[in-house]
């Protein structure tokens, strides 16, 4: 092994990835076929947030030495960061086949199963990692996360307690402990672990998100919504759709029952209104409580740029709704009531713009919101009554359709 690679490995252990990159490129200038240098360079580029370049180097490492398990492992890591989960699983399995005694390979495969909501397979892979190395921190974290999703939170807590006893300075383990506690309803202790994770690793996004959710969970209404979000996150995509469809069909059945039995109509109306409010809350809860968190001196510092922007736009639609209500009370003109309700309805697609990190989806949601806003204006200002009614109907239908499109 060259001196450059030895220096690079030392720098990687110190998390000085930019300096390690220079050493590895120097090593490759002397020996372009060194697969280990390509693999280590891929790892550095990954930590420097350059996933595309990292994947190129990882593929070169595999091409130079197809039978090297470490090269396959690094390739799996880079594929995972590029969002290619199935390809990453294949690379991780190749690494395991080439070296079935490395716990890190099983832990990585477990993490990929976890990302794909395959909780049982994630647990199986994590336990294989821990059988090989009882102190494997990543394996313990994957095992704990899988246990939480399988409804075995107490076991998850014990696993993370054990991992923290072995490695108390692990930011990832503290963050995972925080999420485990938050899912079990203990937002106060969760906040302590998230803060410790950020103390150890200030740039860790997983812990920052946890702090935001923990602070919002101080509100009992948000705690209820958070438990619903956790419940839905455990379900496969098809099961999530089943829950939504069953709820929708249930409300339709209630309306049909109310028509057949008029005395039941008030109860059906109350349930229907509660359903609509709950569905709106699933879209608005996070940005709305982000807006509330802006009033907290510490909380506002924890919000991401996207969360701030999302709460700003939601705040504008709510402010516009309140302004129209004020004009309604001042003038008695019913058109301003329609405008106020329209702004409230528009807050659903507006709130969704910054709830996706995908640029294309974000642009689509923004364009959709603008189109709905223009329809709403037409419903208020068009001179022909029939055209106004038509525009209003399309506006309402567009808001409903948006929720389905965004979920898809």
VENDACOR-V820590 format. One record per pair of residues at least 12 apart in sequence whose C-alpha atoms are under 10 Angstrom apart, sorted by the first residue. I is the first residue (numbers start at 1). J is the second residue. Records with the same first field share a line. If there is no record, write none. Layout:
# VENDACOR-V820590
I: J + J
This chain:
# VENDACOR-V820590
1: 27 + 34 + 36 + 37
2: 24 + 27 + 28 + 30 + 31 + 34 + 37
3: 23 + 24 + 27
4: 20 + 22 + 23 + 24 + 25 + 26 + 27 + 28 + 30 + 37
5: 20 + 21 + 23 + 24 + 25 + 26 + 27 + 28 + 34 + 36 + 37 + 40 + 41
6: 20 + 23 + 24 + 27
7: 19 + 20 + 23 + 24
8: 20 + 21 + 22 + 23 + 24 + 25 + 27 + 37 + 40 + 41 + 44
9: 23 + 24 + 37 + 40
11: 23 + 44
12: 40 + 41 + 43 + 44 + 47
15: 44 + 47
16: 44 + 47 + 48
17: 40 + 41 + 43 + 44 + 45 + 46 + 47 + 48
18: 41 + 44 + 45 + 47 + 48
19: 44
20: 40 + 41 + 44 + 45
21: 37 + 40 + 41 + 42 + 43 + 44 + 45 + 48
22: 41
23: 37 + 41
24: 36 + 37 + 38 + 39 + 40 + 41 + 42 + 44
25: 37 + 38 + 41
28: 41
32: 60 + 64
33: 60 + 61 + 63 + 64 + 65
34: 60 + 61 + 64 + 65
35: 57 + 58 + 59 + 60 + 61 + 62 + 63 + 64 + 65 + 66 + 68 + 70 + 71
36: 58 + 61 + 62 + 64 + 65 + 68 + 70 + 71
37: 57 + 58 + 61 + 71
38: 54 + 56 + 57 + 58 + 59 + 60 + 61 + 62 + 64 + 71 + 74
39: 54 + 55 + 56 + 57 + 58 + 59 + 60 + 61 + 62 + 70 + 71 + 72 + 73 + 74 + 75
40: 54 + 57 + 58 + 61 + 70 + 71 + 74
41: 53 + 54 + 57 + 58 + 61 + 74
42: 54 + 55 + 56 + 57 + 58 + 59 + 60 + 61 + 71 + 74 + 75 + 77 + 78
43: 55 + 57 + 58 + 74 + 75 + 77 + 78
45: 57 + 78
46: 74 + 77 + 78 + 81 + 82
49: 81
50: 78 + 81 + 82
51: 77 + 78 + 79 + 80 + 81 + 82
52: 78 + 79 + 81 + 82
53: 78
54: 74 + 75 + 77 + 78 + 79 + 81 + 82
55: 74 + 75 + 76 + 77 + 78 + 79 + 80 + 81 + 82
56: 75 + 78
57: 71 + 74 + 75 + 78
58: 70 + 71 + 72 + 73 + 74 + 75 + 76 + 77 + 78 + 79
59: 71 + 72 + 74 + 75 + 76 + 78 + 79
60: 75
61: 74 + 75
62: 74 + 75
66: 94 + 98
67: 94 + 95 + 97 + 98 + 99
68: 94 + 95 + 98 + 99
69: 91 + 92 + 93 + 94 + 95 + 96 + 97 + 98 + 99 + 100 + 102 + 105
70: 92 + 95 + 96 + 98 + 99 + 102 + 105
71: 91 + 94 + 95
72: 88 + 90 + 91 + 92 + 93 + 94 + 95 + 96 + 98 + 105
73: 88 + 89 + 91 + 92 + 93 + 94 + 95 + 96 + 104 + 105 + 106 + 108 + 109
74: 88 + 91 + 92 + 95 + 105
75: 87 + 88 + 90 + 91 + 92 + 95
76: 88 + 89 + 90 + 91 + 92 + 93 + 94 + 95 + 105 + 108 + 109 + 112
77: 89 + 91 + 92 + 105 + 108 + 109 + 112
79: 91 + 92
80: 92 + 108 + 111 + 112 + 115
85: 109 + 112 + 113 + 115 + 116
86: 112 + 113 + 116
88: 108 + 109 + 112
89: 108 + 109 + 110 + 111 + 112 + 113
90: 109
91: 105 + 109
92: 104 + 105 + 106 + 107 + 108 + 109 + 110 + 112
93: 105 + 106 + 108 + 109
95: 109
96: 109
100: 128 + 129 + 132
101: 128 + 129 + 131 + 132 + 133
102: 128 + 129 + 132 + 133
103: 125 + 126 + 127 + 128 + 129 + 130 + 131 + 132 + 133 + 134 + 135 + 136 + 137 + 138 + 139
104: 126 + 128 + 129 + 130 + 132 + 133 + 136 + 137 + 138 + 139
105: 125 + 126 + 128 + 129 + 139
106: 122 + 124 + 125 + 126 + 127 + 128 + 129 + 130 + 132 + 138 + 139
107: 122 + 123 + 124 + 125 + 126 + 127 + 128 + 129 + 130 + 136 + 137 + 138 + 139 + 140 + 141 + 142 + 143
108: 122 + 125 + 126 + 129 + 138 + 139 + 142
109: 121 + 122 + 124 + 125 + 126 + 129 + 139 + 142
110: 122 + 123 + 124 + 125 + 126 + 127 + 128 + 129 + 138 + 139 + 141 + 142 + 143 + 146
111: 123 + 125 + 126 + 138 + 139 + 141 + 142 + 143 + 145 + 146
112: 125 + 142
113: 125 + 126 + 142 + 146
114: 126 + 142 + 143 + 145 + 146 + 149
116: 236
117: 146 + 149 + 233 + 234 + 235 + 236 + 237
118: 146 + 149 + 234 + 235 + 236
119: 142 + 143 + 145 + 146 + 147 + 148 + 149 + 150 + 234 + 235
120: 143 + 146 + 147 + 149 + 150
121: 146
122: 139 + 142 + 143 + 144 + 145 + 146 + 147
123: 139 + 140 + 142 + 143 + 144 + 145 + 146 + 147 + 150
124: 142 + 143 + 146
125: 139 + 142 + 143
126: 138 + 139 + 140 + 141 + 142 + 143 + 144 + 145 + 146
127: 139 + 140 + 142 + 143
128: 143
129: 142 + 143
130: 143
134: 163
135: 162 + 163 + 166 + 167
136: 163 + 166 + 167
137: 159 + 160 + 162 + 163 + 164 + 166 + 167 + 170 + 172 + 173
138: 163 + 172 + 173
139: 159 + 163
140: 156 + 159 + 160 + 161 + 162 + 163 + 164 + 173
141: 156 + 159 + 160 + 163 + 172 + 173 + 174 + 175 + 176 + 177
142: 156 + 159 + 160 + 173 + 176
143: 155 + 156 + 159 + 160
144: 156 + 157 + 158 + 159 + 160 + 161 + 163 + 173 + 176 + 177 + 180
145: 157 + 159 + 160 + 176 + 177 + 179 + 180
146: 234
147: 159 + 180
148: 179 + 180 + 181 + 183 + 184 + 234
149: 180 + 183 + 230 + 231 + 233 + 234 + 235
150: 234
151: 184 + 231 + 234
153: 180 + 181 + 183 + 184
154: 180 + 181 + 184
156: 176 + 177 + 180 + 181
157: 176 + 177 + 178 + 180 + 181 + 184
158: 177
159: 177
160: 173 + 174 + 176 + 177 + 180
161: 173 + 174 + 177
163: 177
164: 177
169: 196 + 197 + 199 + 200 + 201
170: 196 + 197 + 200 + 201
171: 193 + 194 + 195 + 196 + 197 + 198 + 199 + 200 + 201 + 202 + 204 + 206 + 207
172: 194 + 197 + 198 + 200 + 201 + 204 + 206 + 207
173: 193 + 194 + 197
174: 190 + 192 + 193 + 194 + 195 + 196 + 197 + 198 + 200 + 207
175: 190 + 191 + 192 + 193 + 194 + 195 + 196 + 197 + 198 + 204 + 205 + 206 + 207 + 208 + 209 + 210 + 211
176: 190 + 193 + 194 + 197 + 206 + 207 + 210
177: 189 + 190 + 191 + 192 + 193 + 194 + 197
178: 190 + 191 + 192 + 193 + 194 + 195 + 196 + 197 + 206 + 207 + 210 + 211 + 214
179: 191 + 193 + 194 + 206 + 207 + 209 + 210 + 211 + 213 + 214
181: 193 + 214
182: 210 + 211 + 213 + 214 + 217 + 223 + 226 + 227 + 230
183: 223 + 226 + 227 + 229 + 230 + 231
184: 227 + 230
185: 214 + 217 + 223 + 224 + 226 + 227
186: 214 + 217 + 218
187: 210 + 211 + 213 + 214 + 215 + 216 + 217 + 218 + 223
188: 214 + 215 + 217 + 218
189: 214
190: 210 + 211 + 213 + 214 + 215
191: 207 + 208 + 210 + 211 + 212 + 213 + 214 + 215
192: 211 + 214
193: 207 + 210 + 211
194: 206 + 207 + 208 + 209 + 210 + 211 + 212 + 214
195: 207 + 208 + 210 + 211
197: 210 + 211
198: 211
205: 304
207: 302
208: 301 + 302 + 303 + 304
209: 302 + 303 + 304
210: 302
211: 299 + 302 + 303
212: 286 + 289 + 290 + 293 + 298 + 299 + 300 + 301 + 302 + 303 + 304
213: 226 + 286 + 289 + 290
214: 226
215: 289 + 290 + 293 + 296 + 298 + 299 + 302
216: 285 + 286 + 288 + 289 + 290 + 292 + 293 + 299
217: 289
219: 289
221: 285
222: 281 + 285 + 286 + 288 + 289
225: 278 + 281 + 282 + 285 + 286
226: 282 + 285 + 286
228: 282
229: 282
237: 407 + 408
240: 407
241: 404 + 407 + 408
244: 279
247: 275 + 279
248: 272 + 275 + 276
250: 272 + 275
251: 268 + 269 + 271 + 272 + 273 + 275 + 276
252: 268 + 272
253: 268
254: 267 + 268 + 269 + 271 + 272
255: 267 + 268 + 269 + 271 + 272
256: 268
279: 348 + 403
280: 344 + 345 + 347 + 348 + 403
281: 348
282: 348
283: 347 + 348 + 349 + 350 + 351 + 352 + 355 + 403
284: 311 + 314 + 347 + 348 + 349 + 350 + 351 + 352
285: 351
286: 307 + 310 + 311 + 351 + 352 + 355
287: 306 + 307 + 308 + 309 + 310 + 311 + 312 + 313 + 314 + 315 + 351 + 352 + 354 + 355
288: 307 + 310 + 311 + 312 + 314 + 315 + 318 + 351
289: 311
290: 302 + 303 + 304 + 307 + 308 + 309 + 310 + 311 + 312 + 314
291: 303 + 307 + 308 + 309 + 310 + 311 + 312 + 313 + 314 + 315
292: 311 + 315
293: 308 + 311
294: 308 + 311 + 312
305: 354
306: 353 + 354 + 355 + 356 + 357
307: 351 + 354 + 355
308: 354
309: 351 + 353 + 354
310: 350 + 351 + 352 + 353 + 354 + 355
311: 350 + 351 + 354
312: 351
313: 347 + 350 + 351 + 353 + 354
314: 343 + 344 + 346 + 347 + 348 + 349 + 350 + 351 + 352 + 353
315: 347 + 351
316: 343 + 347 + 350
317: 340 + 342 + 343 + 344 + 345 + 346 + 347 + 348 + 350 + 351
318: 340 + 341 + 343 + 344 + 345 + 346 + 347
319: 340 + 343 + 344
320: 339 + 340 + 342 + 343 + 344
321: 336 + 337 + 338 + 339 + 340 + 341 + 342 + 343 + 344 + 345 + 346 + 347
322: 337 + 339 + 340 + 341 + 343 + 344
323: 336 + 339 + 340
324: 336 + 337 + 338 + 339 + 340 + 341 + 343
325: 337 + 338 + 339 + 340 + 341
326: 340
327: 340
328: 340
335: 379 + 380 + 381
336: 380
338: 376 + 379 + 380 + 392
339: 376 + 377 + 379 + 380
342: 372 + 373 + 376 + 377 + 379 + 380 + 392 + 395 + 396 + 399
343: 373 + 376
345: 372 + 373 + 376 + 395 + 396 + 398 + 399 + 400
346: 369 + 370 + 372 + 373 + 376 + 395 + 396 + 398 + 399
347: 369 + 399
348: 369 + 399 + 400 + 402 + 403
349: 365 + 366 + 367 + 368 + 369 + 370 + 372 + 398 + 399 + 400 + 402 + 403 + 406
350: 365 + 366 + 367 + 368 + 369 + 370 + 372 + 373
351: 365 + 366 + 369
352: 365 + 366 + 369 + 402 + 403 + 406
353: 365 + 366 + 367 + 368 + 369 + 406
354: 366
356: 406
361: 406
364: 406
365: 402 + 405 + 406
368: 398 + 399 + 402
369: 398 + 399 + 402
371: 395 + 398
372: 391 + 392 + 394 + 395 + 396 + 397 + 398 + 399 + 402
373: 395
374: 391 + 395
375: 388 + 390 + 391 + 392 + 393 + 394 + 395 + 396 + 398
376: 388 + 391 + 392 + 393 + 394 + 395 + 396
377: 391 + 392 + 395
378: 390 + 391 + 392 + 395
379: 391 + 392 + 393 + 394 + 395
380: 392
